[in-house]
Amino acid sequence: MDQTKDESAWRASDGRIMSMQEYTWRLALTGYIQAFRISTDHPEIRRTFLVMAGLHITLVAALVWINPFNAVAIFIIPMLISFVMTCRHTYDHHAGCSEEDEYAASNNIMHRWYNILTGNLGYHTAHHLRPGLHWSKLPGFHARIADKIPAANYRGPGLPMSLLPAGPKQT
């Protein structure tokens, strides 16, 4: 929650809240570098990160070698768009939230389809309190802590997700 130590800080060094665009592109351009830097303290996670990155790069390189146009159009461009959109949604979950109260430090989105399509990313406070908890268990943990989360930390999903049916009311 300390913005001076957070690798994904939404406050700029001058103390202002970054714009959504500034935050998104800063995270998109430095996120993997930050993850690699942080992983020096966690050798097992770093090994997994490097193995997965190597496998990913090898597979994408093979696809480019087999058919460059299709690899770029079907794999590389959608992967880049998905990554940048994830960075953009990270802003909505964090920017402007409390830096003192762990239950108010992130925003939650209880929209059924949003959570189906994002692997329960909307249960964001639960994710922060138990970052290693499997995504499928986040709704259950969220239900146990929901009464501690301020009403101001619940948001709608925004477009285009808001066009989908929200489903039954969730807490």
Chimera marker file (.cmm) of the C-alpha trace (Angstrom):
<marker_set name="trace">
<marker id="1" x="0.000" y="0.000" z="0.000" r="1" g="1" b="0" radius="0.5"/>
<marker id="2" x="3.014" y="2.282" z="0.401" r="1" g="1" b="0" radius="0.5"/>
<marker id="3" x="3.192" y="4.014" z="-2.967" r="1" g="1" b="0" radius="0.5"/>
<marker id="4" x="6.899" y="4.746" z="-2.561" r="1" g="1" b="0" radius="0.5"/>
<marker id="5" x="7.619" y="0.991" z="-2.420" r="1" g="1" b="0" radius="0.5"/>
<marker id="6" x="4.913" y="-0.347" z="-4.739" r="1" g="1" b="0" radius="0.5"/>
<marker id="7" x="6.293" y="-1.517" z="-8.100" r="1" g="1" b="0" radius="0.5"/>
<marker id="8" x="2.830" y="-0.912" z="-9.514" r="1" g="1" b="0" radius="0.5"/>
<marker id="9" x="2.340" y="2.471" z="-7.835" r="1" g="1" b="0" radius="0.5"/>
<marker id="10" x="-0.461" y="4.674" z="-9.124" r="1" g="1" b="0" radius="0.5"/>
<marker id="11" x="1.072" y="7.801" z="-7.613" r="1" g="1" b="0" radius="0.5"/>
<marker id="12" x="3.785" y="9.563" z="-9.594" r="1" g="1" b="0" radius="0.5"/>
<marker id="13" x="7.024" y="10.515" z="-7.853" r="1" g="1" b="0" radius="0.5"/>
<marker id="14" x="5.644" y="14.046" z="-7.370" r="1" g="1" b="0" radius="0.5"/>
<marker id="15" x="2.703" y="12.638" z="-5.338" r="1" g="1" b="0" radius="0.5"/>
<marker id="16" x="-0.069" y="13.145" z="-7.883" r="1" g="1" b="0" radius="0.5"/>
<marker id="17" x="-2.342" y="10.338" z="-9.044" r="1" g="1" b="0" radius="0.5"/>
<marker id="18" x="-1.196" y="9.269" z="-12.499" r="1" g="1" b="0" radius="0.5"/>
<marker id="19" x="-3.623" y="9.430" z="-15.386" r="1" g="1" b="0" radius="0.5"/>
<marker id="20" x="-4.998" y="6.106" z="-16.558" r="1" g="1" b="0" radius="0.5"/>
<marker id="21" x="-2.943" y="6.348" z="-19.768" r="1" g="1" b="0" radius="0.5"/>
<marker id="22" x="0.311" y="7.187" z="-17.970" r="1" g="1" b="0" radius="0.5"/>
<marker id="23" x="-0.153" y="4.346" z="-15.485" r="1" g="1" b="0" radius="0.5"/>
<marker id="24" x="-1.148" y="1.813" z="-18.150" r="1" g="1" b="0" radius="0.5"/>
<marker id="25" x="1.821" y="2.469" z="-20.411" r="1" g="1" b="0" radius="0.5"/>
<marker id="26" x="4.311" y="2.757" z="-17.556" r="1" g="1" b="0" radius="0.5"/>
<marker id="27" x="3.210" y="-0.629" z="-16.204" r="1" g="1" b="0" radius="0.5"/>
<marker id="28" x="3.052" y="-2.218" z="-19.660" r="1" g="1" b="0" radius="0.5"/>
<marker id="29" x="6.570" y="-1.079" z="-20.517" r="1" g="1" b="0" radius="0.5"/>
<marker id="30" x="8.210" y="-1.877" z="-17.171" r="1" g="1" b="0" radius="0.5"/>
<marker id="31" x="6.084" y="-4.653" z="-15.637" r="1" g="1" b="0" radius="0.5"/>
<marker id="32" x="8.172" y="-7.615" z="-16.738" r="1" g="1" b="0" radius="0.5"/>
<marker id="33" x="11.406" y="-5.809" z="-15.892" r="1" g="1" b="0" radius="0.5"/>
<marker id="34" x="10.070" y="-5.093" z="-12.384" r="1" g="1" b="0" radius="0.5"/>
<marker id="35" x="8.908" y="-8.701" z="-11.957" r="1" g="1" b="0" radius="0.5"/>
<marker id="36" x="12.344" y="-9.986" z="-12.945" r="1" g="1" b="0" radius="0.5"/>
<marker id="37" x="14.080" y="-7.534" z="-10.589" r="1" g="1" b="0" radius="0.5"/>
<marker id="38" x="11.844" y="-8.478" z="-7.661" r="1" g="1" b="0" radius="0.5"/>
<marker id="39" x="12.313" y="-12.184" z="-8.341" r="1" g="1" b="0" radius="0.5"/>
<marker id="40" x="15.951" y="-12.016" z="-7.176" r="1" g="1" b="0" radius="0.5"/>
<marker id="41" x="14.589" y="-12.472" z="-3.642" r="1" g="1" b="0" radius="0.5"/>
<marker id="42" x="12.522" y="-15.488" z="-4.715" r="1" g="1" b="0" radius="0.5"/>
<marker id="43" x="14.750" y="-17.920" z="-6.671" r="1" g="1" b="0" radius="0.5"/>
<marker id="44" x="12.092" y="-20.620" z="-7.111" r="1" g="1" b="0" radius="0.5"/>
<marker id="45" x="9.601" y="-18.135" z="-8.537" r="1" g="1" b="0" radius="0.5"/>
<marker id="46" x="12.336" y="-16.651" z="-10.733" r="1" g="1" b="0" radius="0.5"/>
<marker id="47" x="13.146" y="-20.114" z="-12.120" r="1" g="1" b="0" radius="0.5"/>
<marker id="48" x="9.492" y="-20.712" z="-12.944" r="1" g="1" b="0" radius="0.5"/>
<marker id="49" x="9.247" y="-17.243" z="-14.503" r="1" g="1" b="0" radius="0.5"/>
<marker id="50" x="12.314" y="-17.861" z="-16.681" r="1" g="1" b="0" radius="0.5"/>
<marker id="51" x="11.180" y="-21.349" z="-17.750" r="1" g="1" b="0" radius="0.5"/>
<marker id="52" x="7.711" y="-20.077" z="-18.671" r="1" g="1" b="0" radius="0.5"/>
<marker id="53" x="9.146" y="-17.028" z="-20.475" r="1" g="1" b="0" radius="0.5"/>
<marker id="54" x="11.578" y="-19.238" z="-22.388" r="1" g="1" b="0" radius="0.5"/>
<marker id="55" x="8.827" y="-21.657" z="-23.362" r="1" g="1" b="0" radius="0.5"/>
<marker id="56" x="6.573" y="-18.792" z="-24.418" r="1" g="1" b="0" radius="0.5"/>
<marker id="57" x="9.275" y="-17.107" z="-26.519" r="1" g="1" b="0" radius="0.5"/>
<marker id="58" x="10.229" y="-20.440" z="-28.123" r="1" g="1" b="0" radius="0.5"/>
<marker id="59" x="6.641" y="-21.271" z="-29.074" r="1" g="1" b="0" radius="0.5"/>
<marker id="60" x="5.926" y="-17.806" z="-30.460" r="1" g="1" b="0" radius="0.5"/>
<marker id="61" x="9.228" y="-17.827" z="-32.384" r="1" g="1" b="0" radius="0.5"/>
<marker id="62" x="8.303" y="-21.212" z="-33.882" r="1" g="1" b="0" radius="0.5"/>
<marker id="63" x="4.915" y="-19.850" z="-34.935" r="1" g="1" b="0" radius="0.5"/>
<marker id="64" x="6.573" y="-16.813" z="-36.522" r="1" g="1" b="0" radius="0.5"/>
<marker id="65" x="9.008" y="-19.089" z="-38.355" r="1" g="1" b="0" radius="0.5"/>
<marker id="66" x="6.163" y="-21.298" z="-39.655" r="1" g="1" b="0" radius="0.5"/>
<marker id="67" x="3.857" y="-18.467" z="-40.732" r="1" g="1" b="0" radius="0.5"/>
<marker id="68" x="4.908" y="-14.912" z="-39.827" r="1" g="1" b="0" radius="0.5"/>
<marker id="69" x="1.704" y="-13.111" z="-40.830" r="1" g="1" b="0" radius="0.5"/>
<marker id="70" x="-0.639" y="-15.483" z="-39.015" r="1" g="1" b="0" radius="0.5"/>
<marker id="71" x="1.612" y="-15.615" z="-35.952" r="1" g="1" b="0" radius="0.5"/>
<marker id="72" x="1.563" y="-11.842" z="-35.655" r="1" g="1" b="0" radius="0.5"/>
<marker id="73" x="-2.150" y="-11.458" z="-36.460" r="1" g="1" b="0" radius="0.5"/>
<marker id="74" x="-3.474" y="-14.376" z="-34.410" r="1" g="1" b="0" radius="0.5"/>
<marker id="75" x="-1.013" y="-14.603" z="-31.520" r="1" g="1" b="0" radius="0.5"/>
<marker id="76" x="1.298" y="-11.625" z="-31.011" r="1" g="1" b="0" radius="0.5"/>
<marker id="77" x="-1.145" y="-8.740" z="-31.504" r="1" g="1" b="0" radius="0.5"/>
<marker id="78" x="-3.906" y="-10.289" z="-29.333" r="1" g="1" b="0" radius="0.5"/>
<marker id="79" x="-1.361" y="-11.132" z="-26.602" r="1" g="1" b="0" radius="0.5"/>
<marker id="80" x="-0.062" y="-7.561" z="-26.569" r="1" g="1" b="0" radius="0.5"/>
<marker id="81" x="-3.579" y="-6.107" z="-26.509" r="1" g="1" b="0" radius="0.5"/>
<marker id="82" x="-4.554" y="-8.457" z="-23.681" r="1" g="1" b="0" radius="0.5"/>
<marker id="83" x="-1.468" y="-7.502" z="-21.662" r="1" g="1" b="0" radius="0.5"/>
<marker id="84" x="-2.022" y="-3.758" z="-22.101" r="1" g="1" b="0" radius="0.5"/>
<marker id="85" x="-5.714" y="-4.151" z="-21.211" r="1" g="1" b="0" radius="0.5"/>
<marker id="86" x="-4.745" y="-6.033" z="-18.042" r="1" g="1" b="0" radius="0.5"/>
<marker id="87" x="-2.427" y="-3.150" z="-17.129" r="1" g="1" b="0" radius="0.5"/>
<marker id="88" x="-5.242" y="-0.703" z="-17.815" r="1" g="1" b="0" radius="0.5"/>
<marker id="89" x="-7.695" y="-2.622" z="-15.583" r="1" g="1" b="0" radius="0.5"/>
<marker id="90" x="-5.083" y="-2.678" z="-12.824" r="1" g="1" b="0" radius="0.5"/>
<marker id="91" x="-5.448" y="1.107" z="-12.668" r="1" g="1" b="0" radius="0.5"/>
<marker id="92" x="-9.201" y="0.815" z="-12.026" r="1" g="1" b="0" radius="0.5"/>
<marker id="93" x="-8.573" y="-1.643" z="-9.210" r="1" g="1" b="0" radius="0.5"/>
<marker id="94" x="-6.031" y="0.530" z="-7.392" r="1" g="1" b="0" radius="0.5"/>
<marker id="95" x="-5.851" y="4.225" z="-8.298" r="1" g="1" b="0" radius="0.5"/>
<marker id="96" x="-7.068" y="6.543" z="-5.580" r="1" g="1" b="0" radius="0.5"/>
<marker id="97" x="-7.703" y="3.799" z="-3.030" r="1" g="1" b="0" radius="0.5"/>
<marker id="98" x="-6.690" y="3.962" z="0.623" r="1" g="1" b="0" radius="0.5"/>
<marker id="99" x="-3.020" y="3.620" z="1.384" r="1" g="1" b="0" radius="0.5"/>
<marker id="100" x="-3.680" y="2.761" z="5.044" r="1" g="1" b="0" radius="0.5"/>
<marker id="101" x="-6.664" y="0.367" z="5.175" r="1" g="1" b="0" radius="0.5"/>
<marker id="102" x="-6.018" y="-3.024" z="3.564" r="1" g="1" b="0" radius="0.5"/>
<marker id="103" x="-9.768" y="-3.550" z="3.074" r="1" g="1" b="0" radius="0.5"/>
<marker id="104" x="-10.075" y="-0.246" z="1.195" r="1" g="1" b="0" radius="0.5"/>
<marker id="105" x="-6.804" y="-0.502" z="-0.764" r="1" g="1" b="0" radius="0.5"/>
<marker id="106" x="-8.409" y="-1.881" z="-3.926" r="1" g="1" b="0" radius="0.5"/>
<marker id="107" x="-11.700" y="-1.791" z="-5.786" r="1" g="1" b="0" radius="0.5"/>
<marker id="108" x="-13.905" y="-4.829" z="-6.310" r="1" g="1" b="0" radius="0.5"/>
<marker id="109" x="-16.171" y="-5.664" z="-9.238" r="1" g="1" b="0" radius="0.5"/>
<marker id="110" x="-18.943" y="-8.128" z="-8.431" r="1" g="1" b="0" radius="0.5"/>
<marker id="111" x="-20.292" y="-8.423" z="-11.982" r="1" g="1" b="0" radius="0.5"/>
<marker id="112" x="-20.800" y="-12.114" z="-12.808" r="1" g="1" b="0" radius="0.5"/>
<marker id="113" x="-19.506" y="-12.017" z="-16.400" r="1" g="1" b="0" radius="0.5"/>
<marker id="114" x="-16.593" y="-9.769" z="-15.525" r="1" g="1" b="0" radius="0.5"/>
<marker id="115" x="-15.418" y="-12.359" z="-13.018" r="1" g="1" b="0" radius="0.5"/>
<marker id="116" x="-16.052" y="-15.299" z="-15.342" r="1" g="1" b="0" radius="0.5"/>
<marker id="117" x="-14.044" y="-13.671" z="-18.131" r="1" g="1" b="0" radius="0.5"/>
<marker id="118" x="-11.198" y="-12.399" z="-15.926" r="1" g="1" b="0" radius="0.5"/>
<marker id="119" x="-10.628" y="-15.344" z="-13.599" r="1" g="1" b="0" radius="0.5"/>
<marker id="120" x="-12.316" y="-13.593" z="-10.653" r="1" g="1" b="0" radius="0.5"/>
<marker id="121" x="-10.172" y="-10.469" z="-10.949" r="1" g="1" b="0" radius="0.5"/>
<marker id="122" x="-13.098" y="-8.513" z="-9.488" r="1" g="1" b="0" radius="0.5"/>
<marker id="123" x="-12.513" y="-10.076" z="-6.061" r="1" g="1" b="0" radius="0.5"/>
<marker id="124" x="-9.535" y="-7.801" z="-5.778" r="1" g="1" b="0" radius="0.5"/>
<marker id="125" x="-9.384" y="-7.185" z="-2.037" r="1" g="1" b="0" radius="0.5"/>
<marker id="126" x="-9.426" y="-10.953" z="-1.478" r="1" g="1" b="0" radius="0.5"/>
<marker id="127" x="-6.619" y="-11.275" z="-4.036" r="1" g="1" b="0" radius="0.5"/>
<marker id="128" x="-4.510" y="-8.693" z="-2.169" r="1" g="1" b="0" radius="0.5"/>
<marker id="129" x="-5.100" y="-10.203" z="1.245" r="1" g="1" b="0" radius="0.5"/>
<marker id="130" x="-4.311" y="-13.723" z="-0.003" r="1" g="1" b="0" radius="0.5"/>
<marker id="131" x="-2.253" y="-13.300" z="-3.197" r="1" g="1" b="0" radius="0.5"/>
<marker id="132" x="-1.431" y="-17.010" z="-3.470" r="1" g="1" b="0" radius="0.5"/>
<marker id="133" x="-5.038" y="-18.152" z="-3.161" r="1" g="1" b="0" radius="0.5"/>
<marker id="134" x="-6.259" y="-20.002" z="-6.258" r="1" g="1" b="0" radius="0.5"/>
<marker id="135" x="-8.523" y="-17.805" z="-8.385" r="1" g="1" b="0" radius="0.5"/>
<marker id="136" x="-11.446" y="-20.221" z="-8.004" r="1" g="1" b="0" radius="0.5"/>
<marker id="137" x="-11.399" y="-19.736" z="-4.206" r="1" g="1" b="0" radius="0.5"/>
<marker id="138" x="-11.466" y="-15.937" z="-4.263" r="1" g="1" b="0" radius="0.5"/>
<marker id="139" x="-15.308" y="-15.642" z="-4.180" r="1" g="1" b="0" radius="0.5"/>
<marker id="140" x="-15.500" y="-17.763" z="-1.014" r="1" g="1" b="0" radius="0.5"/>
<marker id="141" x="-12.769" y="-15.794" z="0.732" r="1" g="1" b="0" radius="0.5"/>
<marker id="142" x="-14.340" y="-12.525" z="-0.433" r="1" g="1" b="0" radius="0.5"/>
<marker id="143" x="-17.653" y="-13.592" z="1.150" r="1" g="1" b="0" radius="0.5"/>
<marker id="144" x="-15.866" y="-13.965" z="4.509" r="1" g="1" b="0" radius="0.5"/>
<marker id="145" x="-14.352" y="-10.456" z="4.367" r="1" g="1" b="0" radius="0.5"/>
<marker id="146" x="-17.070" y="-8.559" z="2.453" r="1" g="1" b="0" radius="0.5"/>
<marker id="147" x="-18.431" y="-6.873" z="5.587" r="1" g="1" b="0" radius="0.5"/>
<marker id="148" x="-15.024" y="-5.215" z="6.141" r="1" g="1" b="0" radius="0.5"/>
<marker id="149" x="-14.826" y="-3.733" z="2.621" r="1" g="1" b="0" radius="0.5"/>
<marker id="150" x="-16.239" y="-0.184" z="2.393" r="1" g="1" b="0" radius="0.5"/>
<marker id="151" x="-19.140" y="0.331" z="-0.032" r="1" g="1" b="0" radius="0.5"/>
<marker id="152" x="-17.004" y="2.906" z="-1.888" r="1" g="1" b="0" radius="0.5"/>
<marker id="153" x="-14.664" y="0.084" z="-2.945" r="1" g="1" b="0" radius="0.5"/>
<marker id="154" x="-17.243" y="-1.639" z="-5.134" r="1" g="1" b="0" radius="0.5"/>
<marker id="155" x="-17.421" y="-0.584" z="-8.774" r="1" g="1" b="0" radius="0.5"/>
<marker id="156" x="-19.198" y="-1.584" z="-11.951" r="1" g="1" b="0" radius="0.5"/>
<marker id="157" x="-17.204" y="-3.251" z="-14.717" r="1" g="1" b="0" radius="0.5"/>
<marker id="158" x="-17.358" y="-0.483" z="-17.321" r="1" g="1" b="0" radius="0.5"/>
<marker id="159" x="-17.763" y="-1.045" z="-21.036" r="1" g="1" b="0" radius="0.5"/>
<marker id="160" x="-18.098" y="-3.486" z="-22.715" r="1" g="1" b="0" radius="0.5"/>
<marker id="161" x="-18.614" y="-5.816" z="-19.718" r="1" g="1" b="0" radius="0.5"/>
<marker id="162" x="-21.449" y="-3.690" z="-18.347" r="1" g="1" b="0" radius="0.5"/>
<marker id="163" x="-23.485" y="-4.632" z="-21.413" r="1" g="1" b="0" radius="0.5"/>
<marker id="164" x="-23.540" y="-8.257" z="-20.243" r="1" g="1" b="0" radius="0.5"/>
<marker id="165" x="-26.041" y="-9.423" z="-17.607" r="1" g="1" b="0" radius="0.5"/>
<marker id="166" x="-24.655" y="-8.909" z="-14.100" r="1" g="1" b="0" radius="0.5"/>
<marker id="167" x="-26.239" y="-12.046" z="-12.678" r="1" g="1" b="0" radius="0.5"/>
<marker id="168" x="-27.479" y="-12.359" z="-9.096" r="1" g="1" b="0" radius="0.5"/>
<marker id="169" x="-26.304" y="-9.800" z="-6.537" r="1" g="1" b="0" radius="0.5"/>
<marker id="170" x="-22.965" y="-10.872" z="-5.098" r="1" g="1" b="0" radius="0.5"/>
<marker id="171" x="-21.100" y="-9.649" z="-2.043" r="1" g="1" b="0" radius="0.5"/>
<link id1="1" id2="2" r="1" g="1" b="0" radius="0.2"/>
<link id1="2" id2="3" r="1" g="1" b="0" radius="0.2"/>
<link id1="3" id2="4" r="1" g="1" b="0" radius="0.2"/>
<link id1="4" id2="5" r="1" g="1" b="0" radius="0.2"/>
<link id1="5" id2="6" r="1" g="1" b="0" radius="0.2"/>
<link id1="6" id2="7" r="1" g="1" b="0" radius="0.2"/>
<link id1="7" id2="8" r="1" g="1" b="0" radius="0.2"/>
<link id1="8" id2="9" r="1" g="1" b="0" radius="0.2"/>
<link id1="9" id2="10" r="1" g="1" b="0" radius="0.2"/>
<link id1="10" id2="11" r="1" g="1" b="0" radius="0.2"/>
<link id1="11" id2="12" r="1" g="1" b="0" radius="0.2"/>
<link id1="12" id2="13" r="1" g="1" b="0" radius="0.2"/>
<link id1="13" id2="14" r="1" g="1" b="0" radius="0.2"/>
<link id1="14" id2="15" r="1" g="1" b="0" radius="0.2"/>
<link id1="15" id2="16" r="1" g="1" b="0" radius="0.2"/>
<link id1="16" id2="17" r="1" g="1" b="0" radius="0.2"/>
<link id1="17" id2="18" r="1" g="1" b="0" radius="0.2"/>
<link id1="18" id2="19" r="1" g="1" b="0" radius="0.2"/>
<link id1="19" id2="20" r="1" g="1" b="0" radius="0.2"/>
<link id1="20" id2="21" r="1" g="1" b="0" radius="0.2"/>
<link id1="21" id2="22" r="1" g="1" b="0" radius="0.2"/>
<link id1="22" id2="23" r="1" g="1" b="0" radius="0.2"/>
<link id1="23" id2="24" r="1" g="1" b="0" radius="0.2"/>
<link id1="24" id2="25" r="1" g="1" b="0" radius="0.2"/>
<link id1="25" id2="26" r="1" g="1" b="0" radius="0.2"/>
<link id1="26" id2="27" r="1" g="1" b="0" radius="0.2"/>
<link id1="27" id2="28" r="1" g="1" b="0" radius="0.2"/>
<link id1="28" id2="29" r="1" g="1" b="0" radius="0.2"/>
<link id1="29" id2="30" r="1" g="1" b="0" radius="0.2"/>
<link id1="30" id2="31" r="1" g="1" b="0" radius="0.2"/>
<link id1="31" id2="32" r="1" g="1" b="0" radius="0.2"/>
<link id1="32" id2="33" r="1" g="1" b="0" radius="0.2"/>
<link id1="33" id2="34" r="1" g="1" b="0" radius="0.2"/>
<link id1="34" id2="35" r="1" g="1" b="0" radius="0.2"/>
<link id1="35" id2="36" r="1" g="1" b="0" radius="0.2"/>
<link id1="36" id2="37" r="1" g="1" b="0" radius="0.2"/>
<link id1="37" id2="38" r="1" g="1" b="0" radius="0.2"/>
<link id1="38" id2="39" r="1" g="1" b="0" radius="0.2"/>
<link id1="39" id2="40" r="1" g="1" b="0" radius="0.2"/>
<link id1="40" id2="41" r="1" g="1" b="0" radius="0.2"/>
<link id1="41" id2="42" r="1" g="1" b="0" radius="0.2"/>
<link id1="42" id2="43" r="1" g="1" b="0" radius="0.2"/>
<link id1="43" id2="44" r="1" g="1" b="0" radius="0.2"/>
<link id1="44" id2="45" r="1" g="1" b="0" radius="0.2"/>
<link id1="45" id2="46" r="1" g="1" b="0" radius="0.2"/>
<link id1="46" id2="47" r="1" g="1" b="0" radius="0.2"/>
<link id1="47" id2="48" r="1" g="1" b="0" radius="0.2"/>
<link id1="48" id2="49" r="1" g="1" b="0" radius="0.2"/>
<link id1="49" id2="50" r="1" g="1" b="0" radius="0.2"/>
<link id1="50" id2="51" r="1" g="1" b="0" radius="0.2"/>
<link id1="51" id2="52" r="1" g="1" b="0" radius="0.2"/>
<link id1="52" id2="53" r="1" g="1" b="0" radius="0.2"/>
<link id1="53" id2="54" r="1" g="1" b="0" radius="0.2"/>
<link id1="54" id2="55" r="1" g="1" b="0" radius="0.2"/>
<link id1="55" id2="56" r="1" g="1" b="0" radius="0.2"/>
<link id1="56" id2="57" r="1" g="1" b="0" radius="0.2"/>
<link id1="57" id2="58" r="1" g="1" b="0" radius="0.2"/>
<link id1="58" id2="59" r="1" g="1" b="0" radius="0.2"/>
<link id1="59" id2="60" r="1" g="1" b="0" radius="0.2"/>
<link id1="60" id2="61" r="1" g="1" b="0" radius="0.2"/>
<link id1="61" id2="62" r="1" g="1" b="0" radius="0.2"/>
<link id1="62" id2="63" r="1" g="1" b="0" radius="0.2"/>
<link id1="63" id2="64" r="1" g="1" b="0" radius="0.2"/>
<link id1="64" id2="65" r="1" g="1" b="0" radius="0.2"/>
<link id1="65" id2="66" r="1" g="1" b="0" radius="0.2"/>
<link id1="66" id2="67" r="1" g="1" b="0" radius="0.2"/>
<link id1="67" id2="68" r="1" g="1" b="0" radius="0.2"/>
<link id1="68" id2="69" r="1" g="1" b="0" radius="0.2"/>
<link id1="69" id2="70" r="1" g="1" b="0" radius="0.2"/>
<link id1="70" id2="71" r="1" g="1" b="0" radius="0.2"/>
<link id1="71" id2="72" r="1" g="1" b="0" radius="0.2"/>
<link id1="72" id2="73" r="1" g="1" b="0" radius="0.2"/>
<link id1="73" id2="74" r="1" g="1" b="0" radius="0.2"/>
<link id1="74" id2="75" r="1" g="1" b="0" radius="0.2"/>
<link id1="75" id2="76" r="1" g="1" b="0" radius="0.2"/>
<link id1="76" id2="77" r="1" g="1" b="0" radius="0.2"/>
<link id1="77" id2="78" r="1" g="1" b="0" radius="0.2"/>
<link id1="78" id2="79" r="1" g="1" b="0" radius="0.2"/>
<link id1="79" id2="80" r="1" g="1" b="0" radius="0.2"/>
<link id1="80" id2="81" r="1" g="1" b="0" radius="0.2"/>
<link id1="81" id2="82" r="1" g="1" b="0" radius="0.2"/>
<link id1="82" id2="83" r="1" g="1" b="0" radius="0.2"/>
<link id1="83" id2="84" r="1" g="1" b="0" radius="0.2"/>
<link id1="84" id2="85" r="1" g="1" b="0" radius="0.2"/>
<link id1="85" id2="86" r="1" g="1" b="0" radius="0.2"/>
<link id1="86" id2="87" r="1" g="1" b="0" radius="0.2"/>
<link id1="87" id2="88" r="1" g="1" b="0" radius="0.2"/>
<link id1="88" id2="89" r="1" g="1" b="0" radius="0.2"/>
<link id1="89" id2="90" r="1" g="1" b="0" radius="0.2"/>
<link id1="90" id2="91" r="1" g="1" b="0" radius="0.2"/>
<link id1="91" id2="92" r="1" g="1" b="0" radius="0.2"/>
<link id1="92" id2="93" r="1" g="1" b="0" radius="0.2"/>
<link id1="93" id2="94" r="1" g="1" b="0" radius="0.2"/>
<link id1="94" id2="95" r="1" g="1" b="0" radius="0.2"/>
<link id1="95" id2="96" r="1" g="1" b="0" radius="0.2"/>
<link id1="96" id2="97" r="1" g="1" b="0" radius="0.2"/>
<link id1="97" id2="98" r="1" g="1" b="0" radius="0.2"/>
<link id1="98" id2="99" r="1" g="1" b="0" radius="0.2"/>
<link id1="99" id2="100" r="1" g="1" b="0" radius="0.2"/>
<link id1="100" id2="101" r="1" g="1" b="0" radius="0.2"/>
<link id1="101" id2="102" r="1" g="1" b="0" radius="0.2"/>
<link id1="102" id2="103" r="1" g="1" b="0" radius="0.2"/>
<link id1="103" id2="104" r="1" g="1" b="0" radius="0.2"/>
<link id1="104" id2="105" r="1" g="1" b="0" radius="0.2"/>
<link id1="105" id2="106" r="1" g="1" b="0" radius="0.2"/>
<link id1="106" id2="107" r="1" g="1" b="0" radius="0.2"/>
<link id1="107" id2="108" r="1" g="1" b="0" radius="0.2"/>
<link id1="108" id2="109" r="1" g="1" b="0" radius="0.2"/>
<link id1="109" id2="110" r="1" g="1" b="0" radius="0.2"/>
<link id1="110" id2="111" r="1" g="1" b="0" radius="0.2"/>
<link id1="111" id2="112" r="1" g="1" b="0" radius="0.2"/>
<link id1="112" id2="113" r="1" g="1" b="0" radius="0.2"/>
<link id1="113" id2="114" r="1" g="1" b="0" radius="0.2"/>
<link id1="114" id2="115" r="1" g="1" b="0" radius="0.2"/>
<link id1="115" id2="116" r="1" g="1" b="0" radius="0.2"/>
<link id1="116" id2="117" r="1" g="1" b="0" radius="0.2"/>
<link id1="117" id2="118" r="1" g="1" b="0" radius="0.2"/>
<link id1="118" id2="119" r="1" g="1" b="0" radius="0.2"/>
<link id1="119" id2="120" r="1" g="1" b="0" radius="0.2"/>
<link id1="120" id2="121" r="1" g="1" b="0" radius="0.2"/>
<link id1="121" id2="122" r="1" g="1" b="0" radius="0.2"/>
<link id1="122" id2="123" r="1" g="1" b="0" radius="0.2"/>
<link id1="123" id2="124" r="1" g="1" b="0" radius="0.2"/>
<link id1="124" id2="125" r="1" g="1" b="0" radius="0.2"/>
<link id1="125" id2="126" r="1" g="1" b="0" radius="0.2"/>
<link id1="126" id2="127" r="1" g="1" b="0" radius="0.2"/>
<link id1="127" id2="128" r="1" g="1" b="0" radius="0.2"/>
<link id1="128" id2="129" r="1" g="1" b="0" radius="0.2"/>
<link id1="129" id2="130" r="1" g="1" b="0" radius="0.2"/>
<link id1="130" id2="131" r="1" g="1" b="0" radius="0.2"/>
<link id1="131" id2="132" r="1" g="1" b="0" radius="0.2"/>
<link id1="132" id2="133" r="1" g="1" b="0" radius="0.2"/>
<link id1="133" id2="134" r="1" g="1" b="0" radius="0.2"/>
<link id1="134" id2="135" r="1" g="1" b="0" radius="0.2"/>
<link id1="135" id2="136" r="1" g="1" b="0" radius="0.2"/>
<link id1="136" id2="137" r="1" g="1" b="0" radius="0.2"/>
<link id1="137" id2="138" r="1" g="1" b="0" radius="0.2"/>
<link id1="138" id2="139" r="1" g="1" b="0" radius="0.2"/>
<link id1="139" id2="140" r="1" g="1" b="0" radius="0.2"/>
<link id1="140" id2="141" r="1" g="1" b="0" radius="0.2"/>
<link id1="141" id2="142" r="1" g="1" b="0" radius="0.2"/>
<link id1="142" id2="143" r="1" g="1" b="0" radius="0.2"/>
<link id1="143" id2="144" r="1" g="1" b="0" radius="0.2"/>
<link id1="144" id2="145" r="1" g="1" b="0" radius="0.2"/>
<link id1="145" id2="146" r="1" g="1" b="0" radius="0.2"/>
<link id1="146" id2="147" r="1" g="1" b="0" radius="0.2"/>
<link id1="147" id2="148" r="1" g="1" b="0" radius="0.2"/>
<link id1="148" id2="149" r="1" g="1" b="0" radius="0.2"/>
<link id1="149" id2="150" r="1" g="1" b="0" radius="0.2"/>
<link id1="150" id2="151" r="1" g="1" b="0" radius="0.2"/>
<link id1="151" id2="152" r="1" g="1" b="0" radius="0.2"/>
<link id1="152" id2="153" r="1" g="1" b="0" radius="0.2"/>
<link id1="153" id2="154" r="1" g="1" b="0" radius="0.2"/>
<link id1="154" id2="155" r="1" g="1" b="0" radius="0.2"/>
<link id1="155" id2="156" r="1" g="1" b="0" radius="0.2"/>
<link id1="156" id2="157" r="1" g="1" b="0" radius="0.2"/>
<link id1="157" id2="158" r="1" g="1" b="0" radius="0.2"/>
<link id1="158" id2="159" r="1" g="1" b="0" radius="0.2"/>
<link id1="159" id2="160" r="1" g="1" b="0" radius="0.2"/>
<link id1="160" id2="161" r="1" g="1" b="0" radius="0.2"/>
<link id1="161" id2="162" r="1" g="1" b="0" radius="0.2"/>
<link id1="162" id2="163" r="1" g="1" b="0" radius="0.2"/>
<link id1="163" id2="164" r="1" g="1" b="0" radius="0.2"/>
<link id1="164" id2="165" r="1" g="1" b="0" radius="0.2"/>
<link id1="165" id2="166" r="1" g="1" b="0" radius="0.2"/>
<link id1="166" id2="167" r="1" g="1" b="0" radius="0.2"/>
<link id1="167" id2="168" r="1" g="1" b="0" radius="0.2"/>
<link id1="168" id2="169" r="1" g="1" b="0" radius="0.2"/>
<link id1="169" id2="170" r="1" g="1" b="0" radius="0.2"/>
<link id1="170" id2="171" r="1" g="1" b="0" radius="0.2"/>
</marker_set>
